[in-house]
Amino acid sequence: MIYLDYQATTPVAPEVAEAMRPWIEEKFANPHSPSRWGREAAAAIEVARKHVEQAIGLSDGRLAFTGSATEALNWALKGTMEKAPPSRRRIVTVATEHAAVLDTCEWLEAQGCAVTRLPVNTGGLVDLEDVRAAVDRTVAVVAVMLVNNEIGVVQPIAEIASIAHEAGALMLCDAVQGFGRLSIPEGPDLIAVSAHKIHGPKAIGALWMRNGAEPAPLIHGGGQELGIRSGTLSPALCVGFGAAAKLAAERREADHAHVETLWNAALGQLSPGWTVNGSADHRYRGNLNIRHDRLDAARLISDLRDIAFSLGSACASGSGRPSHVLRAVGLSDREARSSIRLGFGRYTGADELIDAVRRIDTAARGQQGLAA
């Protein structure tokens, strides 16, 4: 199989698997136990926490491990609105956010909060003047993702955070697709990240919180994590996340250069007729979302079963609905259904990518009765 679905998940790095192994096999103690083995596990978690914090690269904050980035985003939004004064009952977000943000905002609307969803241009970028016009003293939090999971567009996070702060609001950044790949800009007060998007294990994420911006607890119980998040932590998962974050920080420049090479190689194999969805300039280039007129993208995936790629977000792939992101950038339902997403990164070989894109191109042309 040729794996081109890096936005859905990434292969676990060998170094990560090796770091996790002792904590899966013989070092199984509860890290919240006062025993010597428990304290050893707790110490390993603190080392991992430091690695993730260092990879985020911001100061004056602390990081809490969560069960996923989805939990972190739910916690950030719900907990912030719980603590917000009655005069600040509004959220500002963007139409192309991940479902973990949009669906949480919809739930909060049902609880009496107001939500403003800003549009994007055809490149997928939000207009800073729209942000400025929407954010006032009634807003508690502005939620914008760093890198879009479907089209890879990079939003101007530092500028958006500055606008939020001018109005006294907090800024939440979903950095899941950018963490470990791009530098996280200064400015956000809350940042959600995930391990399995940076060659770490699944079922663990984290929420970085600027000092004083901590949300109210979402999960109640023993308060094991910083006293504000309950549940027994998995030393294996935390250690894996820490190892993946450390490796991503060390390899960031090399990984970036590799992805740029792959992006150019992939584009070079596409025949005329393909269009890149989203801005090609303001973009993480490990995400190539493309469309071709009259392409049956679902059939293409079925015909090329030894190549793993997708139609869009893996979190919404079973809904049957056209991508809300592609509709937001102005595509029709038909154009959205004629789009595919190719995701590549650290362990993608140039030769296998070229082979895969050539076969995708040939199969797409074949659907339209064109000569290969």
JONOR-V825776 format. One record per residue. N is the residue number from 1. RES is the residue in one small letter. D_CENTER is the distance of its C-alpha to the mean C-alpha in whole Angstrom. Layout:
N,RES,D_CENTER / N,RES,D_CENTER
This chain:
1,m,24 / 2,i,22 / 3,y,18 / 4,l,16 / 5,d,13 / 6,y,11 / 7,q,8 / 8,a,9 / 9,t,10 / 10,t,12 / 11,p,16 / 12,v,16 / 13,a,18 / 14,p,22 / 15,e,22 / 16,v,20 / 17,a,22 / 18,e,25 / 19,a,24 / 20,m,23 / 21,r,26 / 22,p,29 / 23,w,27 / 24,i,26 / 25,e,30 / 26,e,33 / 27,k,31 / 28,f,30 / 29,a,31 / 30,n,29 / 31,p,28 / 32,h,29 / 33,s,33 / 34,p,35 / 35,s,37 / 36,r,37 / 37,w,34 / 38,g,32 / 39,r,32 / 40,e,31 / 41,a,28 / 42,a,27 / 43,a,28 / 44,a,25 / 45,i,23 / 46,e,24 / 47,v,23 / 48,a,20 / 49,r,19 / 50,k,20 / 51,h,19 / 52,v,15 / 53,e,17 / 54,q,18 / 55,a,15 / 56,i,14 / 57,g,17 / 58,l,18 / 59,s,21 / 60,d,23 / 61,g,20 / 62,r,20 / 63,l,17 / 64,a,17 / 65,f,16 / 66,t,15 / 67,g,15 / 68,s,11 / 69,a,8 / 70,t,10 / 71,e,13 / 72,a,12 / 73,l,11 / 74,n,14 / 75,w,16 / 76,a,15 / 77,l,16 / 78,k,19 / 79,g,20 / 80,t,20 / 81,m,22 / 82,e,24 / 83,k,25 / 84,a,26 / 85,p,29 / 86,p,31 / 87,s,31 / 88,r,27 / 89,r,26 / 90,r,24 / 91,i,20 / 92,v,19 / 93,t,15 / 94,v,15 / 95,a,15 / 96,t,12 / 97,e,10 / 98,h,8 / 99,a,11 / 100,a,10 / 101,v,11 / 102,l,14 / 103,d,15 / 104,t,16 / 105,c,17 / 106,e,20 / 107,w,21 / 108,l,21 / 109,e,23 / 110,a,26 / 111,q,26 / 112,g,28 / 113,c,25 / 114,a,25 / 115,v,21 / 116,t,21 / 117,r,19 / 118,l,19 / 119,p,19 / 120,v,18 / 121,n,20 / 122,t,21 / 123,g,19 / 124,g,16 / 125,l,16 / 126,v,17 / 127,d,21 / 128,l,21 / 129,e,25 / 130,d,23 / 131,v,21 / 132,r,24 / 133,a,27 / 134,a,24 / 135,v,24 / 136,d,27 / 137,r,29 / 138,t,28 / 139,v,24 / 140,a,22 / 141,v,19 / 142,v,17 / 143,a,13 / 144,v,11 / 145,m,8 / 146,l,8 / 147,v,7 / 148,n,7 / 149,n,6 / 150,e,10 / 151,i,12 / 152,g,10 / 153,v,12 / 154,v,11 / 155,q,13 / 156,p,16 / 157,i,14 / 158,a,17 / 159,e,20 / 160,i,18 / 161,a,18 / 162,s,22 / 163,i,23 / 164,a,21 / 165,h,23 / 166,e,26 / 167,a,26 / 168,g,26 / 169,a,23 / 170,l,19 / 171,m,16 / 172,l,13 / 173,c,10 / 174,d,6 / 175,a,5 / 176,v,3 / 177,q,3 / 178,g,6 / 179,f,8 / 180,g,11 / 181,r,11 / 182,l,12 / 183,s,14 / 184,i,12 / 185,p,15 / 186,e,18 / 187,g,18 / 188,p,15 / 189,d,17 / 190,l,14 / 191,i,11 / 192,a,8 / 193,v,7 / 194,s,7 / 195,a,10 / 196,h,10 / 197,k,7 / 198,i,10 / 199,h,13 / 200,g,14 / 201,p,15 / 202,k,13 / 203,a,14 / 204,i,13 / 205,g,11 / 206,a,12 / 207,l,13 / 208,w,14 / 209,m,17 / 210,r,19 / 211,n,23 / 212,g,24 / 213,a,21 / 214,e,21 / 215,p,20 / 216,a,23 / 217,p,22 / 218,l,21 / 219,i,22 / 220,h,26 / 221,g,28 / 222,g,29 / 223,g,26 / 224,q,26 / 225,e,22 / 226,l,24 / 227,g,26 / 228,i,23 / 229,r,21 / 230,s,23 / 231,g,23 / 232,t,24 / 233,l,22 / 234,s,22 / 235,p,23 / 236,a,22 / 237,l,18 / 238,c,18 / 239,v,20 / 240,g,18 / 241,f,15 / 242,g,17 / 243,a,19 / 244,a,15 / 245,a,14 / 246,k,18 / 247,l,18 / 248,a,15 / 249,a,17 / 250,e,20 / 251,r,19 / 252,r,17 / 253,e,19 / 254,a,20 / 255,d,17 / 256,h,17 / 257,a,20 / 258,h,20 / 259,v,17 / 260,e,19 / 261,t,22 / 262,l,20 / 263,w,19 / 264,n,23 / 265,a,24 / 266,a,22 / 267,l,24 / 268,g,27 / 269,q,27 / 270,l,27 / 271,s,30 / 272,p,31 / 273,g,29 / 274,w,26 / 275,t,24 / 276,v,20 / 277,n,18 / 278,g,17 / 279,s,18 / 280,a,18 / 281,d,19 / 282,h,16 / 283,r,14 / 284,y,12 / 285,r,14 / 286,g,13 / 287,n,12 / 288,l,15 / 289,n,16 / 290,i,19 / 291,r,22 / 292,h,26 / 293,d,28 / 294,r,30 / 295,l,27 / 296,d,27 / 297,a,23 / 298,a,24 / 299,r,27 / 300,l,26 / 301,i,23 / 302,s,26 / 303,d,28 / 304,l,26 / 305,r,25 / 306,d,25 / 307,i,22 / 308,a,19 / 309,f,17 / 310,s,16 / 311,l,16 / 312,g,13 / 313,s,10 / 314,a,12 / 315,c,11 / 316,a,14 / 317,s,16 / 318,g,19 / 319,s,19 / 320,g,22 / 321,r,21 / 322,p,20 / 323,s,16 / 324,h,16 / 325,v,14 / 326,l,17 / 327,r,19 / 328,a,18 / 329,v,19 / 330,g,22 / 331,l,22 / 332,s,25 / 333,d,24 / 334,r,26 / 335,e,24 / 336,a,21 / 337,r,22 / 338,s,23 / 339,s,20 / 340,i,18 / 341,r,15 / 342,l,15 / 343,g,13 / 344,f,15 / 345,g,15 / 346,r,17 / 347,y,19 / 348,t,19 / 349,g,23 / 350,a,24 / 351,d,27 / 352,e,25 / 353,l,23 / 354,i,26 / 355,d,27 / 356,a,25 / 357,v,24 / 358,r,28 / 359,r,28 / 360,i,26 / 361,d,28 / 362,t,31 / 363,a,30 / 364,a,29 / 365,r,32 / 366,g,34 / 367,q,33 / 368,q,34 / 369,g,37 / 370,l,37 / 371,a,39 / 372,a,36
